[in-house]
């Protein structure tokens, strides 16, 4: 993934729909200045893997399964 192509800015919040096992989330958190990264997936197994994979990164992660987050959340960037 070419993170630079997303042109992420400081203080932005990013939502990744279909985050799977969290590989891209980890990469985005390491290589971009975003304030918060939220991963959304319907697989409990993949979410557990994503949470484990990213637990040592900064505290900007939220890993969720509930798609209602889309209605009430405010994000600056959405990746699929």
PLY file of the C-alpha trace (Angstrom):
ply
format ascii 1.0
element vertex 80
property float x
property float y
property float z
element edge 79
property int vertex1
property int vertex2
end_header
0.00 0.00 0.00
1.33 3.42 -0.93
0.34 5.39 2.17
1.69 8.60 0.66
-0.95 8.46 -2.09
-3.67 8.89 0.54
-2.21 12.32 1.42
-3.08 11.86 5.09
-2.76 14.94 7.25
-2.05 15.51 10.91
-5.18 15.55 13.12
-7.22 13.53 10.61
-9.22 10.46 11.60
-9.19 7.47 9.28
-11.72 4.65 8.99
-10.78 1.44 7.20
-13.81 -0.62 6.23
-12.88 -4.28 5.93
-9.69 -3.96 7.97
-9.22 -7.71 8.16
-6.21 -8.74 10.21
-4.98 -5.15 10.52
-1.91 -5.12 8.29
-2.84 -1.83 6.58
-3.89 -0.27 9.90
-0.47 -0.96 11.33
1.25 0.46 8.29
-0.91 3.60 8.30
-0.32 4.21 12.00
3.44 3.87 11.57
3.88 5.88 8.38
1.32 8.68 8.62
0.54 11.58 10.94
-3.15 10.69 11.46
-4.64 11.25 14.88
-6.83 8.14 14.99
-7.20 4.98 12.93
-10.41 2.96 13.20
-10.72 -0.51 11.72
-14.10 -2.02 10.93
-14.71 -5.64 9.98
-17.50 -8.18 10.41
-15.20 -11.09 11.28
-14.62 -11.51 15.01
-11.60 -13.69 14.29
-9.95 -11.11 12.06
-10.75 -8.32 14.52
-9.04 -10.27 17.31
-6.02 -10.68 15.06
-6.04 -6.99 14.17
-6.34 -5.95 17.81
-3.44 -8.23 18.77
-1.30 -7.10 15.82
-1.79 -3.42 16.63
-1.81 -3.41 20.42
1.81 -2.27 20.63
1.32 0.63 18.25
0.23 4.00 19.50
-3.12 4.36 21.23
-4.93 5.68 18.17
-6.63 2.37 17.35
-10.26 1.44 17.62
-11.14 -1.98 16.23
-14.86 -2.54 15.80
-17.37 -4.95 14.34
-20.52 -2.86 14.61
-21.33 -1.09 11.33
-23.47 1.45 13.21
-20.18 3.30 13.74
-20.62 4.62 10.21
-23.74 6.57 11.20
-22.29 8.28 14.25
-18.64 8.68 13.38
-16.82 11.59 11.85
-13.80 10.57 9.80
-11.68 12.59 7.41
-10.60 9.63 5.28
-12.23 6.30 4.42
-10.30 3.37 2.94
-11.78 0.14 1.62
0 1
1 2
2 3
3 4
4 5
5 6
6 7
7 8
8 9
9 10
10 11
11 12
12 13
13 14
14 15
15 16
16 17
17 18
18 19
19 20
20 21
21 22
22 23
23 24
24 25
25 26
26 27
27 28
28 29
29 30
30 31
31 32
32 33
33 34
34 35
35 36
36 37
37 38
38 39
39 40
40 41
41 42
42 43
43 44
44 45
45 46
46 47
47 48
48 49
49 50
50 51
51 52
52 53
53 54
54 55
55 56
56 57
57 58
58 59
59 60
60 61
61 62
62 63
63 64
64 65
65 66
66 67
67 68
68 69
69 70
70 71
71 72
72 73
73 74
74 75
75 76
76 77
77 78
78 79
